[in-house]
């Protein structure tokens, strides 16, 4: 016989009224299944959201206790003074439980009925979840993965009813792709704009024999195969003045549509490439 054990709602950071942007702090409730916080994963998410400027309240739900999820959250969902949004922490395990999934889906429908379609309801997943397990109501709304580096900003923005400020990755001015065919590698490099002429590539001098590099010049995204015939103008190679790099320089022009392919048996630990006597780039493997 199951004993009734309902954990009371526990407010976190009560009394904080303004976030770091000077706005009134958004209040969000996090509901999670008991088993999903055994290792403190939910506690960590709460900690990070508080640091991001939310007033977070934790709502632990124990399915085995016999109380329906909606009965537990009904009060704070219906009272607008208690919550600006609802965050549902769900895992592959909890959504894989048919009863748990049904409870989530029912509570979601009731919450939308009580607060309207614009009430922020966000599903937070610690990792990717089988799409078939996600309740239909959540699929049509915001769901965020902890693998997203901007997961906190997406949640805070949704609670504050604004567009998220997403960090855009820095795109390098060159394209670099490593192709592999059997035991042979082809490191493709080209500028995204402008040209590299004359072209130079260098690797650590003590790795020359291991890497056994050869150079090919050809169309972008078309790594060479079979017997390779390459005509390289102004070819020269040698050791750098300080003795640390072995380099190849040629006059053929690298452009956004014409690449250089460094063919090698092993990947070097360091690769330097670009314009001989001009701007150069380096990457490690």
C-alpha positions in Angstrom: 0.0 0.0 0.0 1.4 3.4 -1.0 1.7 6.0 1.6 0.6 9.6 0.8 3.6 11.8 0.8 3.1 15.2 -0.9 6.0 17.6 -0.7 4.9 21.1 0.0 5.8 23.8 -2.5 9.1 25.4 -1.6 9.8 29.0 -2.6 13.4 29.9 -3.5 14.8 33.5 -3.3 11.6 34.9 -1.8 12.0 38.7 -1.3 14.1 39.5 -4.3 12.1 41.9 -6.4 14.4 43.2 -9.1 16.9 41.5 -11.4 20.2 42.7 -12.7 18.5 44.6 -15.6 16.5 46.7 -13.1 13.2 45.0 -14.0 10.8 43.4 -11.7 11.9 39.8 -11.3 9.8 37.3 -13.2 8.4 34.5 -11.0 8.5 31.0 -12.4 7.5 27.6 -11.0 9.5 24.5 -11.8 7.6 21.2 -11.7 9.6 18.0 -11.8 9.2 14.3 -11.2 10.7 13.1 -7.9 13.1 10.7 -9.7 14.5 13.4 -12.0 16.4 15.2 -9.2 18.2 12.2 -7.5 21.5 13.6 -8.5 20.7 17.3 -8.0 20.2 18.1 -11.7 17.0 20.1 -11.1 18.6 21.9 -8.2 21.4 23.0 -10.5 19.0 24.3 -13.1 17.2 26.3 -10.4 20.5 27.7 -9.2 21.5 28.9 -12.6 18.1 30.5 -13.4 18.2 32.4 -10.1 21.6 33.7 -11.1 20.1 34.7 -14.4 17.6 36.9 -12.7 14.5 34.9 -12.1 12.5 34.3 -8.9 12.3 30.5 -9.0 10.0 28.4 -6.9 10.5 24.6 -6.8 7.5 22.2 -7.0 8.4 18.6 -6.5 5.8 16.1 -7.6 5.7 12.5 -6.5 3.7 10.4 -8.9 3.6 7.4 -6.6 2.0 9.4 -3.8 -1.3 9.3 -5.8 -2.0 13.0 -6.1 -2.7 14.4 -9.6 -0.2 16.9 -10.9 -2.9 19.5 -11.7 -4.3 19.3 -8.1 -0.8 20.3 -6.8 -0.1 23.2 -9.2 -3.7 24.5 -9.7 -3.4 27.2 -7.1 -0.2 28.9 -8.3 -1.2 28.6 -12.0 -4.6 30.2 -11.5 -3.3 33.1 -9.3 -1.5 35.5 -11.6 0.3 37.1 -8.6 2.1 33.8 -7.9 3.6 33.0 -11.3 4.6 34.6 -14.5 5.3 31.3 -16.1 5.5 27.5 -15.6 8.6 25.5 -16.3 8.3 21.8 -16.7 11.5 19.8 -16.2 11.2 16.5 -18.0 13.5 13.6 -19.0 13.4 10.6 -21.2 12.7 8.6 -18.2 9.7 10.6 -16.8 8.1 11.1 -20.3 8.6 7.4 -21.0 6.3 6.7 -18.0 2.8 6.6 -19.6 1.1 7.8 -16.4 3.5 10.6 -15.9 3.2 11.7 -19.5 -0.6 11.8 -19.2 -0.4 13.9 -16.1 1.9 16.4 -17.8 -0.4 16.6 -20.8 -3.5 17.1 -18.7 -1.9 19.8 -16.5 -0.7 21.6 -19.6 -4.2 21.7 -21.1 -5.7 23.0 -17.8 -3.0 25.6 -17.4 -3.6 27.0 -20.9 -7.3 27.0 -20.3 -6.9 29.0 -17.0 -4.2 31.5 -18.1 -4.6 31.7 -21.8 -2.5 30.8 -24.8 0.1 33.4 -24.2 1.0 32.2 -20.6 4.6 31.1 -20.8 4.8 27.3 -20.4 8.3 26.0 -21.1 9.6 22.4 -21.2 13.2 22.0 -20.0 15.0 18.9 -21.1 18.5 18.0 -19.8 19.3 16.3 -23.1 17.6 15.3 -26.3 14.3 13.4 -25.9 12.5 11.1 -28.3 10.1 13.3 -30.2 7.4 10.7 -29.8 7.4 11.1 -26.0 6.9 14.9 -26.0 3.2 15.8 -25.4 1.6 17.5 -28.4 0.9 20.7 -26.3 4.6 21.1 -25.6 5.7 20.6 -29.2 3.7 23.7 -30.1 5.3 25.8 -27.4 8.9 26.6 -26.2 11.0 23.7 -25.2 14.7 24.2 -24.2 17.5 21.7 -23.9 20.3 22.2 -21.3 22.7 21.3 -24.1 21.9 24.8 -25.6 24.5 27.3 -24.3 21.7 29.9 -24.4 19.2 27.9 -22.4 19.0 30.3 -19.5 18.5 33.4 -21.7 15.7 31.6 -23.7 13.8 30.9 -20.5 14.3 34.3 -18.9 13.2 36.0 -22.1 10.1 33.9 -22.4 9.1 34.7 -18.8 9.8 38.4 -19.4 7.8 38.3 -22.7 10.7 39.6 -24.8 12.9 38.2 -27.6 16.0 36.4 -26.4 19.4 37.9 -26.8 21.3 35.0 -28.3 25.0 35.0 -28.6 26.1 34.4 -32.2 29.2 32.3 -32.8 32.3 34.0 -34.3 32.7 32.8 -37.8 36.3 32.6 -38.9 37.4 34.3 -42.2 38.4 31.0 -43.6 36.7 27.6 -44.2 38.5 24.4 -43.0 37.3 20.9 -43.5 39.1 17.6 -42.8 38.2 14.9 -45.3 39.2 11.3 -44.8 39.4 8.5 -47.3 40.7 5.2 -45.8 44.0 6.1 -44.0 44.5 9.3 -46.1 43.5 12.8 -44.8 42.9 15.9 -46.9 42.7 19.1 -44.9 40.9 21.6 -47.1 41.4 25.4 -46.5 40.1 28.4 -48.4 39.3 32.1 -47.6 35.6 33.0 -47.2 36.4 36.3 -48.9 39.5 37.7 -50.7 42.4 35.7 -51.9 45.5 34.0 -50.5 48.4 34.5 -52.9 51.1 33.4 -52.7 49.8 30.6 -50.4 51.7 29.1 -47.5 51.1 26.2 -45.2 53.3 25.1 -42.3 53.4 22.2 -39.8 55.8 21.4 -37.0 59.2 20.5 -38.5 59.6 17.4 -36.3 56.3 16.0 -37.6 57.2 16.2 -41.4 58.0 12.5 -41.8 55.0 11.3 -39.8 52.5 13.6 -41.6 54.1 13.3 -45.1 52.3 16.3 -46.4 51.6 17.0 -50.1 49.7 19.9 -51.6 46.8 19.9 -54.1 45.0 22.9 -55.5 41.4 22.5 -56.8 37.7 23.3 -56.7 36.2 23.9 -53.2 34.4 20.9 -51.6 36.0 18.5 -54.1 38.7 16.6 -52.3 41.0 14.7 -54.7 40.7 11.0 -55.2 42.7 8.4 -57.1 45.9 9.5 -58.9 46.5 13.2 -58.1 48.0 15.4 -60.7 48.5 19.0 -59.5 50.3 21.9 -61.2 51.6 24.3 -58.6 53.3 27.5 -59.7 56.2 29.0 -57.8 56.6 26.0 -55.6 59.1 26.1 -52.7 59.4 24.4 -49.4 61.8 24.4 -46.5 62.4 25.0 -42.8 61.4 28.3 -41.1 64.2 30.6 -39.9 63.6 29.6 -36.3 63.7 25.9 -37.3 60.3 25.1 -35.8 58.1 24.8 -39.0 58.3 23.0 -42.2 56.4 25.0 -44.9 55.3 24.8 -48.5 54.6 28.0 -50.5 53.0 28.2 -54.0 51.7 31.0 -56.2 48.4 29.5 -57.1 45.6 31.6 -55.8 43.2 30.4 -53.0 39.8 31.9 -53.3 36.3 31.3 -51.9 35.8 28.8 -54.7 39.3 27.4 -55.1 40.8 25.5 -52.1 44.1 24.0 -51.1 44.1 20.5 -49.9 46.9 19.4 -47.6 47.2 15.6 -48.1 48.7 13.7 -45.3 49.0 10.3 -43.7 48.5 11.7 -40.1 47.0 14.9 -39.0 49.6 17.4 -37.7 49.3 18.8 -34.2 49.5 22.3 -35.6 48.6 23.8 -39.0 49.5 27.3 -40.1 48.1 28.6 -43.4 47.2 31.8 -45.3 49.1 34.3 -47.4 52.9 34.0 -47.6 54.2 37.3 -46.2 50.7 38.3 -45.1 47.9 37.3 -42.8 48.1 33.8 -41.6 45.9 31.5 -39.4 46.6 28.5 -37.2 44.6 25.6 -35.9 45.4 22.6 -33.8 44.3 19.0 -34.2 
